[in-house]
Each structure stands twice: as structure tokens, then as C-alpha cells.
Amino acid sequence: MPPPPKQSISGLRSIKRDFSSFLPSASQDSVISSSDPNAIPWTPTPPKQSKLSGAEQRLRDIEEALKGNLVSSEIALASSQTSRSTMLQKRPSSSQDPPAKRRQLPSSWNDPEPIQRSAYFSSSSTRTPVVNKTLTNNAPGRTAPISLSQEQQHILQLVREGQNIFYTGSAGTGKSVLLREIIAIMRAKHSRSPDAVAVTASTGIAACNIGGMTIHSFSGIGLGLESAEVLANKVRKNKKASARWARTQVLIIDEISMVEGELFDKIAHIGSILRKRPEPFGGIQVVVTGDFFQLPPVTKGQKATFAFEAEMWRKTIKKTFNLTQVFRQRDPEFVDMLNEMRFGKLTPGSIARFRSLARDIVYEDGLGATELFPLREDVERSNTARMRVIQGETRSFTALDGGTLTDETQREKMLNNFMAPKTLTLKIGAQVMLIKNIDDTLVNGSMGKIVKFIDPSASLEEDDIAYGGKPSSKNGKAGKKQSSGVMWPVVDFLQPGGGLRRVTVQPESWKVELPNGEVQVSRTQLPLILAWAMSIHKSQGQTLERVKVDLAKVFEKGQAYVALSRATCLDGLQVLHFDPARVNAHPKVVDWTRTLATVS
């Protein structure tokens, strides 16, 4: 017995597929027209239909699709290519509509899905916008849109492709900005494994600045004094550390200049042992950045070796780049002077110009320069003395600390790496610095002066609302509420283009987070510090509009360069006791840096 004939799934097996009778004509136009030029076209509501059979409903759907100038996917599947071509040719077109432009496809279909991204730039230099690269900023704060230069985009693309990269550059070339982009794009790439990207740095302060941990903490080696084999056995006994090594796919190391060469070799070997793979770091993708002309490795008595001298360096790092476009300094003369200082070879003209910066600078807005000291004791002494001179009530703000870490010694050490102090003492008239990015003009490094303290739950004055104070009512208007007894400082912040911006400052949070999301330590405090003085070590990575440096107190290679390169221009820089003999660079770093590639 022959099998029954196959039936059409569409339900149109008994209907001839001649769609020409359903095509719209001039007399069947669904849009009512008028000779009145002001008439508004409209489509009449179709009369209510009784329930149709399957075939009738299908015909109705086809008719409606054709009247709407649409070709549905169902029609396309049910019709042959010839029928579909015929329909498309008969579709009405409007002579008033411009011809559609051919769709431009992106340059690469491998780009990740765009995600909202923000960051801050202090430069007035021109940047080439990133094409189809809007990324997520995981750095703290609410910040302004970002774009990358051509050389930054090139490095970012290589990292996205999975290559092991080292990049460097003089102060102000956007190393930190590019690093935040790299962190964001790699986390997006490995979004299915939240702890696949390990963000680390050589010091606690640097780690906090990028929302990561120290390379010692990540690797689980403690001080790392033992051999790689002994340290590997130690890490195996630490479940969290061994799990990090197993799950990490990308390891990012910031401020590599302070990582000693021997330590780099040890960590690379430990990765090979734990992951049971012969490649350095056990095959993990490694992204390294920093400036070897800045602060060098800290060693006790023995001669230090740089990370680029390590045996595993060339086996690990396949491509190295030197960023050349400067964004922090706006004055070409100043850029040239800093580049000479970086290599430790100053021309007579630059020496004379630096010596001329010993003059006093008077700022009409009353905000003085931040003085940079090599020792923390000098910083505390200077800030305390200035606070003592100010008359008025003192207000203290105590931080709220949290986190899973229970070892008190290690906990305190990690908390001390935060810029935010445990106890912050302020007065009206105190000079302060913002230590967290808030938006495009309120950024880490913004200088200001406290003008008053207010209760945020009480009525806000008109100027507080106009200059960024948070209204107490949801409709954006100031409203009277019962006082909470909490008083927040109101600060007049200096703006990059000049002028002041008044803002009510409220607490923000900092944290040290493991790749799996566990928060080891956290601190919630006002994002302010006293800013008459600051240590050179903590200033590394900062951008300061007004800087004062006494080079007679500088004692370490790289300190003078780090301090002076914080300034954005010569007009805002005061240099005391300038001595060319104190401006020097390590010859190994000079020779090695000349071998680095640049992005053409």
C-alpha cells in the first residue's frame, strides 16, 4: 500500500500561490491621502473579523504583510526564490524617500559586544576616538566617556587577541588609562568565568588604584624568599591560592618597575609547576605595564635586578611597546624637559629652565600647590602644621572597614594601602584633594578647599544644588527634613579650565577583591585627603595642577622624575634646590628602553 502523500506544514496545500491579486494598487492604498498639504496621513482601523479558518488566516496574514510592504520570513520560506523576487520587484516605492545607503559593516566581526564605558583624561591633547570600542570601566567612580589614541588601540587589540604584552611610556602617556581598558575588555571576553582575569600590581597602593591585589597576594607566596619549588608546595596547601592559579587565564601586573627580576622568575616557575605546563606562568596570558625609569625594586643590601633582566622575561613577553603620545603635559617644552630628565641627560637650556622654577607662585583663588616629599613623616608634619594654623571647629570622620580577612597584621597592612585614611580630620578652610573619580571634572587629584559643613537631610542652599549638592527630595528640589546629625563637607574644587565647582562630598568605598569576587578588605570613607603635602610614592600615577618639590630631600633614583612629572605645566610647578646631579637614570634601563618598539 503506497504511503499517504506528504501534507504541507503551512496549510496552503490546496491554495494556488498567486499573490498578484493581493498586491496594493493606487485604489487600494491603505493610507488615506489628501490634497491638503497639512493633512496628516492615517491608517484606518480594520473592521473586526470573525474567527477565520487556518487557510483563511494565512491568506489574511499574507495580505497584511504585502500591504505593509513587508516580506515575512514565513512567506520567504513558503515561496520559491522566483516568487520572492517577483514580489520584491512589485513592491511600491516612494519617490520622496531617498535611496537607502548600503550598510557599512564593522571592520572586525570579532569585536566583543559593546558595553558602557567611562574614564577620565586630564589631557587637552587630541586623541583618536576608539571605533566600535565602548568598554566597561571597572575602576571606581562615575566618570566621563573615554577614547584611545591609535597606539593605545593597537596594544589593546593585541591583548584582545591573547598575546603576552609589555608596554611602557613616559609619565602622562596614558598607561593607567590603557590598563583600565585592558582590564575591562578582558573581563568582558572572559565574562563566563568571573575569576579568569587576575589584576595585580607590585605594591598595595598601585593595586588599590586598579581595584586588584598585590602580585604576592595573588600568587600566595607571602614574602617569596624561598625557592620556587618550596613556594609551589606552600601554595598547594593554600586552597584559595591554588584555585586562583588553576582558574586564571589572564594575569595583569602593574608597576612592574618595582618587581625584582628574581621574583619574576620565581612566580613564572611556580605557575608552570602548579598548572603542570612547561610555559612560563603555566601558559597564562600575561600583560605587564609600568615605567622602569620610575621607582626601582626595593631590596635589602643586595644588588637589585630589573624584571626585564629575568630569565623568564623573554620567554614570557613576546611583544614590547613604548607609548609616545603625552597627554598630561600640555607644553611641548615641558614634555621635552621631562624626557631629558627621564633619560638622565639634561641640556644646559633645560637645566637653566628648571632652576628658574624656584620662584614663588601666588594663586589668586587661595589654593596652594601640593608639596611632594620623599618621606611620609615630612608629609604628616606639613599637613598637621597647616591645620593647626586654621581657626575653627575640627570635625573627624572615621572610616567603616570590612572584608573577610581575619589576620589583623595583614589586614592593617592592606588597609594602609588605601589613600583614604582611617580617621580624617577636617576644618573649614582646609586644603583637600579628591582621591576618587566622580565625573569628568571631579577626578582623582582634583584640588579644593572646604567652605562649610552641611546636614544632607536638612534643607540645601541654592548654591549647593546648583554646584552638585544632592537635593534632599526626589523631585530635585530642596526640602526641609529632620536633621540627621551627620555633617558632610562642602568643597570648592578647582576646575581644569579654571573656576571653582562647589560639591557636597559624601562617603565612597574602596576594596581589595580576589578574582572570584571575595572582598578581602574594604573601607568606606570620605574621598578626601589633606593636600598641602603628599608623599612622592603615593603621588605616582597622579595628575596635579599645582606642584611644589624640594629636590634637596630626594634620595632615590627616579624620585625626582616621578615628582616633577606629576605637574601638568611649568606655570604650576615650583622646584627648589634643583641639582642636575640628582637627576639620573639607571644605565641598564636607558639601554634596554631604546630596544622597545613604537606603534607607527
PyMOL commands that set and color helices and strands:
alter all, ss='L'
color gray80, all
select helices_A, chain A and resi 19-22+26-28+54-67+73-78+81-90+150-160+175-189+204-209+215-219+228-236+239-247+256-258+261-275+280-283+307-309+313-316+332-342+348-358+376-389+408-415+462-466+536-539+551-553+559-564+570-572+580-582+587-593
alter helices_A, ss='H'
color red, helices_A
select strands_A, chain A and resi 165-169+197-201+213-214+250-254+285-289+319-323+370-373+395-398+400-402+423-426+431-434+447-454+488-494+500-504+508-513+519-525+528-530+533-535+547-550+573-576
alter strands_A, ss='S'
color yellow, strands_A
deselect
rebuild
show_as cartoon
